[in-house]
Amino acid sequence: MSMTIDARGSDSTAEQLYSLHAIGISCWFGTHLVLDRVSLLMPAGQVMALIGPSGCGKSTFLRSLNRMHELVIGARIAGEVLLDGKDIYAPDVRITDARREIGMVFQRPNPFPAMSIYDNVIAGLKLNGVHASGDEKDDLVEHCLTKAGLWKEVKDRLRAPGGGLSGGQQQRLCIARSLAIKPKVLLMDEPCSALDPTSTRRIEETISELREEVTIVIVTHNMQQAQRVSQNCAFFLAEHGEPGRIVEHGPTDLMFSAPQDPRTFDYVNGRFG
């Protein structure tokens, strides 16, 4: 079923914020168990940072949160992911609906390079059966580019190719594209790892502003970034060939200043990883 969109809605009315709750998530690639019974509540309207060394299952967990793990041939998953109490893996939930509600921004910017900046922003509308008039699309493009911190830089060249932007601008364009379908949750898989410090700062500012209208889950290897942008933090670890698990999670300030597990202390202080 198609739906219409109110491009001005997020400015004129208070948007409901949604929590995301993973319960007993286990993930396999073939017969290899990579995540074992991971449970985590990601509170509404806050930023949850997932930290831990490479290979501990952070990105796999992130991809399980909007059913992208299913895209891998031979991949399996067990457990529940509740968006505002509704399991996105329930038989009556279409995968396209789950991904519309829970958007994703990847490690490397992936705009459609030959498509204009304008068309990049609204690309998800047709794919998700969202109808909008020309004026609504114009308003939506301005709104999303503004939220992504990009409007002032591109407002006079909206018909230029998205692939002609700098790396940092392309990443913000991808954020704007994700916002256009008004997701309840935005997942970010190391969105700044390929960017320069100036672009990283702008993305972090965007993240801080966006949490007023969307719940955010971000994977990052940058401990300073986790401290700057997140309110909550979860530390993943896979030890001695075992599958990834959460060692500890809680408010970010406590995770860095007074962690309960010595492994967390060692990791956030750079002793391994």
C-alpha positions in Angstrom: 0.0 0.0 0.0 1.3 3.4 -0.9 1.4 6.3 1.4 1.6 10.1 1.2 4.0 12.4 3.0 3.7 15.7 4.7 7.0 17.4 4.0 6.4 20.0 6.6 5.1 17.7 9.3 8.3 17.4 11.3 8.6 21.1 11.7 4.9 21.8 12.6 4.1 19.0 15.0 6.0 17.0 17.6 7.2 13.7 16.2 6.9 10.6 18.3 10.2 9.1 19.2 10.7 5.3 19.1 12.9 3.0 21.1 14.6 0.0 19.6 15.0 -3.2 21.7 17.1 -6.1 20.6 16.4 -9.3 22.6 18.5 -12.4 22.4 20.0 -11.7 19.0 22.2 -14.4 17.6 23.7 -14.3 14.1 25.4 -16.9 11.9 27.3 -16.8 8.7 26.7 -20.4 7.5 27.5 -22.5 10.6 29.7 -19.8 12.1 28.1 -18.1 15.1 29.3 -14.5 15.2 26.9 -13.0 17.8 25.5 -14.9 20.8 22.3 -13.8 22.5 22.9 -10.1 22.5 20.2 -7.9 24.1 20.3 -4.1 24.2 17.7 -1.4 24.7 18.3 1.7 22.5 16.3 4.5 24.1 14.1 6.8 22.1 15.6 10.1 21.1 19.1 9.3 22.1 22.3 8.2 20.4 23.6 4.7 21.3 27.3 4.1 20.4 28.5 0.6 19.7 32.2 0.2 20.5 34.7 -2.6 20.5 37.6 -4.0 18.5 37.3 -5.2 14.9 35.7 -8.5 14.5 33.5 -8.4 17.6 30.2 -8.3 15.8 29.2 -4.6 16.0 28.4 -4.1 12.4 26.7 -7.5 12.2 24.5 -6.5 15.1 23.8 -3.1 13.5 22.7 -4.8 10.3 20.4 -7.2 12.2 18.5 -4.1 13.5 16.9 -3.5 10.1 17.1 -7.0 8.6 20.1 -6.3 6.4 21.8 -9.5 7.8 19.3 -11.4 5.6 21.0 -10.1 2.5 24.0 -12.3 3.0 23.7 -15.8 1.5 23.7 -18.4 4.2 23.2 -15.9 7.0 20.7 -16.7 9.8 19.4 -14.9 12.8 17.5 -15.7 16.0 15.9 -13.3 18.5 13.7 -10.3 18.3 14.1 -6.6 17.4 11.3 -4.5 18.8 10.6 -1.1 17.3 8.2 0.6 19.7 7.2 -2.9 21.0 6.6 -4.5 17.5 9.0 -7.2 16.3 10.4 -6.3 12.9 11.0 -10.0 12.3 7.4 -10.9 12.8 5.8 -12.8 9.9 3.4 -10.0 9.1 6.1 -7.3 8.8 7.5 -6.8 5.3 11.2 -6.3 5.0 10.7 -3.1 3.0 8.5 -1.7 5.8 11.2 -2.5 8.4 13.9 -0.8 6.4 11.7 2.3 5.8 11.2 2.6 9.6 14.9 1.9 10.3 17.3 3.6 7.9 21.0 3.0 7.3 24.0 5.2 6.6 27.1 3.2 5.6 30.8 3.6 6.2 31.5 5.0 2.8 29.2 7.5 1.2 27.0 5.8 -1.5 25.0 8.5 -3.3 23.8 7.7 -6.8 26.7 9.4 -8.6 25.0 10.3 -11.9 21.8 11.4 -10.1 21.4 15.0 -9.1 21.6 16.2 -5.5 17.8 16.8 -5.6 17.0 13.4 -7.0 19.3 11.7 -4.6 17.3 13.1 -1.7 13.9 11.9 -3.0 15.2 8.6 -4.4 13.7 6.6 -1.6 10.2 8.0 -2.0 9.4 6.0 -5.2 11.1 2.9 -3.8 8.9 3.0 -0.7 5.7 3.9 -2.5 5.5 7.4 -1.0 3.7 10.0 -3.2 4.4 13.7 -3.0 3.6 16.7 -5.2 6.3 18.9 -6.7 6.0 21.5 -4.0 6.1 18.8 -1.3 9.3 17.3 -2.9 10.8 20.8 -2.9 10.0 21.4 0.7 11.2 17.9 1.6 14.6 18.3 -0.2 15.2 21.6 1.6 14.1 20.2 5.0 16.3 17.1 4.7 19.4 18.9 3.4 19.0 21.4 6.2 18.7 18.7 8.8 21.8 17.0 7.3 23.7 20.4 7.5 24.1 20.6 3.7 21.5 23.0 2.4 23.5 26.2 2.5 26.3 24.5 0.6 24.2 23.1 -2.3 21.0 25.1 -2.5 22.2 26.8 -5.7 23.2 23.6 -7.5 20.6 21.1 -6.6 20.6 19.8 -10.2 24.3 19.0 -10.1 25.4 15.4 -9.8 25.6 14.0 -6.3 28.9 12.3 -7.2 30.5 15.7 -7.7 30.4 16.6 -4.0 33.2 16.1 -1.6 33.4 13.0 0.5 31.9 14.7 3.6 29.2 16.3 1.6 28.3 13.0 0.0 27.9 11.5 3.4 25.6 14.3 4.5 23.7 13.8 1.3 23.2 10.1 2.2 22.0 11.2 5.6 19.5 13.6 3.9 18.4 10.7 1.6 17.8 8.5 4.6 15.8 11.2 6.4 13.5 11.8 3.4 11.4 8.7 4.2 11.1 9.8 7.8 12.6 6.8 9.6 12.0 6.2 13.3 15.6 5.0 13.8 18.8 5.8 11.9 21.7 3.3 11.9 25.2 4.6 11.1 28.1 2.2 10.4 31.3 4.2 11.1 30.0 7.2 9.0 33.1 9.3 9.6 35.9 6.7 9.2 36.7 7.8 5.6 36.3 11.6 6.3 38.6 14.4 7.1 38.4 16.1 10.6 36.3 19.1 9.3 33.8 16.8 7.7 33.7 14.6 10.7 32.9 17.6 13.0 30.0 18.5 10.7 28.6 15.0 10.7 28.9 14.9 14.5 27.0 18.2 14.8 24.3 16.7 12.5 24.0 13.6 14.7 23.6 15.8 17.8 20.8 17.8 16.1 19.0 14.8 14.6 18.4 12.9 17.8 15.6 15.4 18.6 13.6 13.6 15.9 15.1 10.2 15.3 16.7 7.6 17.5 20.3 6.9 16.4 22.6 3.9 16.7 26.2 4.4 15.6 29.2 2.0 15.3 32.4 3.8 15.9 36.1 2.9 16.6 36.8 6.5 17.6 36.4 6.7 21.4 36.5 10.5 21.5 33.6 10.5 18.9 31.6 8.1 21.1 32.0 10.4 24.0 31.1 13.5 22.0 27.9 12.2 20.2 26.3 9.5 22.3 24.3 9.4 25.5 24.6 5.6 25.9 27.3 3.1 24.9 27.6 -0.6 24.5 31.0 -2.4 24.5 31.2 -5.5 22.3 33.9 -8.1 22.5 34.7 -11.5 21.0 37.4 -13.3 23.0 39.5 -16.4 22.1 37.5 -17.3 19.0 34.2 -17.0 20.8 31.2 -15.2 19.2 30.7 -11.5 19.9 28.8 -10.5 23.1 28.1 -7.3 25.0 30.5 -7.0 27.9 28.9 -3.9 29.4 26.5 -1.1 28.4 25.2 2.0 30.1 25.4 5.8 30.1 28.4 7.0 28.0 29.9 9.1 30.8 29.9 6.2 33.2 31.2 3.8 30.6 34.3 6.0 30.1 34.8 7.3 33.7 33.8 4.3 35.8 33.2 1.1 33.9 32.2 -1.9 35.9 34.2 -4.5 33.9 38.1 -4.2 33.7 38.0 -5.2 30.0 35.9 -2.1 29.3 38.4 0.0 31.2 41.3 -1.4 29.2 39.5 -0.9 25.9 38.3 2.7 26.4 41.8 3.6 27.6 43.5 2.2 24.6 45.2 -0.8 26.1 43.9 -3.1 23.3 41.8 -3.0 20.2 
